[in-house]
C-alpha cells in the first residue's frame, strides 16, 4: 500500500471503525467472500489496492468495513504466502469486535517496520554485517591472537582498541542512516488490510531488495586478499628467518635465552609477524569509506541543482554505499513515460478542412492570405469563430464530434464539483483529444454501455454507439460507428496517416493541405493522428453488421475476423483533418541525453510504448539523431529474429572490416522480437548488435523484459549499468541494474522506493552522474589508494627492521604510537580527500562531459594504479628506513655525547614516515579548502604538539615506558629535525616530478581542463554549437519526412468492451 | 496555504553546495621549475655546512676483540681494517695490544675480607696524532649483539629497578623477567644479566720520541647516561640480601656459591651506576655504541697513551666484536656524514631536474589550457567502433567529429 506507514500508524484505531460498521456486518460478525454489499465502501486489499489510485490514510472514516479479499486475490495471496494455516484455504475470516477469535486464527500481527534495526536486533545484526567484511574479520582475529602471551610484539589492545573505535564510528553512521517509512496524509480511507503485517506489499517489495556492492569495493576486496597474501608471505619469510637465525646461532644468542626453535614456535612466530605487519591492510579504511560515502550522499541530497522547486523535492541517495558507482556508469536503461516525458499529453494543434489551428501561434506564422489562398496558422479562437460562420464549419463540427465520441475514455465527475469532469483514459493521447474537444465546446459527459452523451453549447446530444472497431498495431486505427441524434449512421475513424490515406474516397479536397500540416507537426515532434469519417447508409450498415456479428462470435481467429469485417466498412472515407498532440518531454531531457552520450554513456530506452511513438520520442529527446541509421527489428518468429540480427551484425562487421565508416546506428526492437532475442541462442547476437549501436530503443516491453535486458547486459559485459524509471513496472529493472534510480514524481513511489537514488527530474541525472558520480569515484579512488599507501609505507618499515633484529618480531615503533597512526594522525587526509576534493569543478565536468570516461575506464582506480601506489609506498619506506638506518648508524651520538638508542631512532623514523605520507597527501590534494589545511599540515602539527604530552603522560601512567624522558633529547637533536625535513622531500621528489612530467609531456584531458578552470579560459565552443544547431534543424526536417510517429499509446485490443460496459450514470460506490 | 515556504529546499551554503573557498594548485612549469631550484639552493649549502662541520669531528677507534690472543710481549698491532682515525694527518703507528693474566681484588664493603678473581687484562698502547678538544667521549662499540631482539628488549622489571623490593610472585606477575631457576635475581632479566662488564682504565701517558712528556687522561663515568634516566632507577629495596641472587653472568666476579648478595658484596646501586643505566637503554641496531666515559674539561693532548682493558665481556661467544671509540663532538653529535651528503644529493637531484625540465620548457613549451587538445565527444563516437577494429579507424571517426 502506497504510503502505508510502519511504526507511525496506530493500529488500535482500526478497531474503532469496525465497531460502528454496518448492521449486516456486525450481525454476521464475519463476512463471506460472496457477500459484497454493493453500497458499502470497500477496496480489494493487498497488492491490487496499491495499483489503483485509491489512497490510504490513517484518518479512517467511520463507515469503513474490512473484508477478506475476493477469492481470486485470496488465492494469489495464498500462493504467495503458502505456509500459514489460515491461508491454506485462501480465505481469511476476520472477526469484528473479537480480538480473541482473531487471535485463534494466528494471523500475522499488524506491525511492520521498514527500518533495518531495532533496539534488540541492532547489536547482533550490526556485528554480523561488520564481520562479514574480510578486513574486519582479519582485525578481530588479530585482536584475539594479541591476547596470547608472548606472541604479540605490540601491546595487547593495540588492535582491539582501534577496531572498537572503528566499529563504534560505523555503528553511529548506521544509526544515523537507518531506510523507516512515513505515513502520508490522504483524504480518504477506502479500506484497510489487517493481519498482514509483513505480507503487505511494502514489505514484500522491501525484502526483495538485493545487496549491491560497487565495483570499487569489489576491487578493493580483491586487492585486500592479495595484500593479505603478501602479508602472509612476509610473515612466513620472517618466521623462517627467525628459525634460521635462532637455530644457527643458538649458542651465540644465549644471552637472549633462546631455546631451539620448534615447529610450534614457528607457528607462533607466524602469528607474531601477522600482528606486526597486520596494518598493511588499513584498519580504518572501511570506516573512512563509509563515513565519506555517507557525507557524499548528504551532499547529493543537499544539492540545489537537483532540487525540484515544483514538488519541493530534493535528490535522495537512499543508500550511500553506491555513490562512487555513479561515476562509472556505461549504460543507462531508461523508462520512457514519466521518466523522459512528463506523461502529460497536450492537444496542441489541429488541421481541419485544410486549415491549421494551434493553441499558440508562433510569430511570423500567423494566418494570412497569399495568392488567394489561406496560409499560416490560426489560433483556437479563430476555430471557434469558423465553427459559427465559415464555409468549413460543417467539417469542423464533424471533426470535433468525432474527437468527443470516437474513443475509449471514461468521464468521471468530481464529487464536490459535479461540473468538473475528469477523463480517465487508458491512453493519455485519447485523454488529450477528448479534453481538446471539450475545450472547443464539445464536452463528452456521459458514457453508457450503448451510448455516449456530449454537450455542445447548451445541447445535450446522445450518440448511440453501434460498434467499435478496436485499435491494434496492425490496424493502426480505431473506428466507432454511431447513430447520431439525427438517427443517421456515421463511421468515425482516427488513425495513423498512412492507414487513413489508403482508405479515403476519391473526393477528398483537404488531403494535400492536411499532409503539409502533418509534416509540419512531425517536424515539431508532435504526435499526429488523421481523422476521417463516412456516413453509412442504413442498408449498408445492416448488411455489414451481420458480417461483424458473425465475426464477433467466431471462436477461432476472432481478432482477424473482426479486423476483416472492419476493413469492409472502413473505406471510402472523407478526411476531416489531423490532430497534433505533444507528449511533453521533461525539461532538459534532450540536453541531458545528449550530454550523457557525450560522456560515453549509452542510453537504452525500454518502453511499453508502441514502436512509432518510441522512435518519435527517441528523436525528440535526441536519443536518436538525424545522422543515425535505424535498425528496426520487428520479426514475428524466433528464426526470423535470429536471422535478422545475425545479418545485421555480419553487415556491420564487414563494413568495419573494409574500413568504411558507417553512420552511427540506433537499434529499435519491439517486444515480440525482443522476447525471441532474449532466448538463449540469440541473446549474444542481440547483445553484440546492441553494443554496436549508439542508441537502443526497446518498445512494447513488459516489466519482466526490462529486467531481462538489464540482466543480459550485466551478465555479458563488464560494464556498470544504471536503470532509471518512475513506475512500479520499472522496479525489477531498477533492482537488476548495478545502480537503480527512481524518479520521485507523480507515478507513486514504488520505483523511488526500490531505487538506490531518487531524483525528481531526468535531467538531474546529468549532475548526479557527471558531477557527483565523477567526483565520488575520483575521491574514493584517492581515498583508497592513499589509505593503502600510508599503511604499506609505515608497515613495510617494520619488515625492513626485522632484518636488523634477527627476525625476532620486535616492533620498530612503540605500539600505541602505531595505533595512533591509524586512528588519529592519518585519518583526516583521507576524509578530506573523500569529502572535499574536486579534481575539477562541477562546471567543468558539465562543460566537458568526456571527462566522465575516466570513471568508465576505471582510470583512477584499477589493478595498475593500486599496485603502482603500493610499490611507491614500498619505495618510500625503503628510502626512509635505510636512510634512517645510516643516519642512526651505531645508535646516534647525540649533541651531548649521549647515545640515542632504539627509541630516538624509532620516533624519528615514525615522524619521517608521517611527514612523507602527509606530503604525499598534500601532493594529491587538488583542492585546498580550509579542511585540507586542517587535515594535512594540521595532522603534522598535531603530532609534533601531541607527542611531548603523549610521551610524558604515557610514560608516567606506564602505557609507554619506552618514552620515558625522551622528548627533550629528541626535540633537541638537529639530526631529528634535519631528517624529518630531508627524507619526506627526497621521497616525494619522485612523485612531484612524475606529476609534473605527466602534465607536461603526457597530458590527459583532465590536465587541460584543470588548467582551463584555473586560468578561467573561455570556451570557444558556443559559436560552433550554434552552427551545429542550424545543421541539425535542416537535417531534422529531412529525416522526419522518412519517419513519422502517430499518437496511439493505448493497449492492444480487449479494453474496448470493458470500457463500453461502463455506465457513468450509475452511482459509484461511495467512499 | 498555497505559498508555503518550501520545506525540503536544501540550504544554500558553500559547504553543502560544494563551493568552498579554496586554492587549486596546478603543477605547471611556472610553479614547478622554481621549486626545483629553490630546493637545490636551500639544500646544497645546508648539506655543505653539515659535511664541513661534521668533518671537524675527530674519531679514533680500534677493535680490541682479538687482544685475547695477543700473547706476543712486544705487542700485536690492532687489525688494520678496524682502526679508524678520521683526522687528516700523515701515517703514524697503529695501536698495539698485549694480553696478560691478572688478579682483580674486590674490597669488601662491610669489613669482611676482599674477593679476588682472575681476569685477562689487555694493555693497549696507542698514538694520538692530534689534540682533541673537549668534550671528549669514550665509547665501547659492540657488533652483532642483538639488544633489539624482541625477547631481550622487554626482559627487565621496571619496578624492581625503580627500587621496589619485588618478590618472586610480583616479578612473575609482571612477566618482565624469566624466573626459570626459581631464584629471585636482582637486577633480573636478560638485559641486566648481559651487562657489558669490560673495564677501561685511565689513559697513562707514555714517553715517546715525538712527545717525551705528557699527562694522564681520565674519563669520568658520570654524564654518560641520559640525565632523565636517573628518574627511572632507585637503590635496591631488598634488606635481606642473602635471599637475593646475583645474575648468572655476573657471578664470576662475586664470591660463592651460594651466589647471593651480602653486606660485604651488595648489589650495585643502579640509581648512580651510569654504566648500568647506559646498558639498560637498549640499542636500536645490532651494532651500537655505548658511552663509557667522558671528559668535558681537558684537552686530550696528542701523544702516546696506554690503557688497560679488563676483558670480562665474552663477545666472541656471542659472535660479535668489541671496539673502543674515542671521539669529539660536533654540531650534530658524532661523526656521520650521511645526513649532509643526503642534503647535497637531494639538492643536486632537484636542481638537475630543474635544469633538464627548464631546457625542455624553453625548447618546446607546452601551451597551458589548450582547448584544441580536448576531444569533444570524439571518444563517445568511438564507441560505435567494432571491438576488433584497430585504432586507426577510431581516430578517423574522431577526426570527423572534430571537423564538425
Interface residues (C-beta under 8 A of the other chain):
Chain A: X149 X153 X249 X251 X252 X253 X254 X255 X256 X257 X258 X272 X299 X301 X302 X303 X304 X307 X309 X312 X313 X314 X597 X598 X599 X600 X602 X652 X653 X656 X657 X659 X661 X664 X665 X692 X693 X694 X804 X805 X806 X808 X809 X810 X811 X812 X836 X838 X842 X848 X849 X850 X853 X883 X885 X886 X887 X888 X889 X890 X891 X892 X893 X894 X895 X896 X897 X898 X899 X900 X901 X902 X903 X904 X905 X906 X926 X927 X928 X929 X930 X931 X932 X958 X961 X964 X965 X966 X968 X969 X973 X974 X975 X978 X979 X982 X983 X985 X986 X989 X992 X993 X995 X996 X999 X1000 X1001 X1003 X1005 X1008 X1009 X1010 X1011 X1012 X1013 X1014 X1015 X1017 X1019 X1020 X1021 X1024 X1028
Chain B: X6 X7 X8 X9 X10 X11 X12 X16 X17 X18 X20 X21 X22 X23 X24 X25 X26 X27 X28 X29 X32 X35 X39 X43 X46 X50 X135 X137 X139 X141 X144 X145 X146 X147 X148 X149 X150 X151 X152 X153 X155 X158 X175 X178 X190 X193 X194 X223 X224 X225 X226 X227 X228 X229 X231 X232 X249 X278 X281 X282 X283 X284 X285 X286 X287 X288 X289 X290 X291 X294 X317 X318 X319 X327 X329 X331 X332 X333 X334 X335 X336 X338 X339 X342 X343 X345 X346 X349 X350 X353 X357 X360 X361 X366 X368 X369 X370 X371 X373 X374 X375 X376 X377 X378 X379 X380 X381 X383 X384 X385 X386 X388 X389 X393 X396 X397 X400 X404
